[in-house]
Amino acid sequence: MQKTKMTLVVGLVVILAVGATQNFASTVCPVSGYSAFYSMDVDGSDESGNGNDLVNNGADFSSGEYVSMVGNGYLSGGADTNDFSTKMTISLWMYGVSDNDSSPWKFAEKWGTNERSYYFYFMNNAFHFEISDNGTNYSGHYNGFSAYYDVYDLKDRWSHLAVIFDGTAPAGQNNVFVYVTPEGQTNMAAPIISGEATIDQLYNSSANFVIAGFRSRIDGYVMYDDALNTSQLEQLYEAGRNIIVPEPTTILITILGLIGFASKKRR
């Protein structure tokens, strides 16, 4: 009888673990109107229907739930992929698997030589967001923002990232925001970057769109040609944090802990 009790405990934990291994899918994206949506399940297909598909260049989709951007793998779109004008929002989930940030982790790059538009990346313990209205980085046509963030706080955990640009905001009002929120927080964190861009539009760049060059997993990648408000970002964060994929080690520790608890109850 005691053996039966322990078996039931183990079986219950396994069922719960399997039930929790959901991924961020378009069916649970709570904010409509996206210009591109990448569930990152099996490839870089755009599930918005807008044709912003990405080509896989060695990224690893073998999990079936997220893309692993480790090594030299990357995703790319053509020159007409993910262009924005006066407004943009990018929202994604990432899981850091390395503390090596000496080269940029490129979350969104539309940034060629004299073909600059926007560039969101992490490097040297800081998040960076750069924008241009004429394709150059000349004074008056370029804005760059950055904020310190310890790379170790990104490692071995899921975090929600979001960047917003609103070129229609009145002068004197902040119109660039970057958010970083670890999975365990009840509410989305305050922005780590909140600044005013002097340019009011983004260059229509012919550079390829690229997600590349970093050591992490990516899931639930959504883009909008609009500046989402805080409430809408909260909805994206809430939807994602409720379906975080548990790590195998976490599941194993939980199982072993409950087995130990059942064994103690036996004695």
Beta strands, then each sheet from edge to edge (+ up, - down):
strand 1: 36-38
strand 2: 55-57
strand 3: 67-69
strand 4: 74-77
strand 5: 87-96
strand 6: 105-112
strand 7: 115-122
strand 8: 126-132
strand 9: 142-148
strand 10: 158-166
strand 11: 176-182
strand 12: 193-195
strand 13: 209-212
strand 14: 216-224
sheet 1: 1+ 14- 3+
sheet 2: 1+ 14- 5+ 10- 11+ 12-
sheet 3: 2+ 4- 13+ 6- 7+ 8- 9+
end
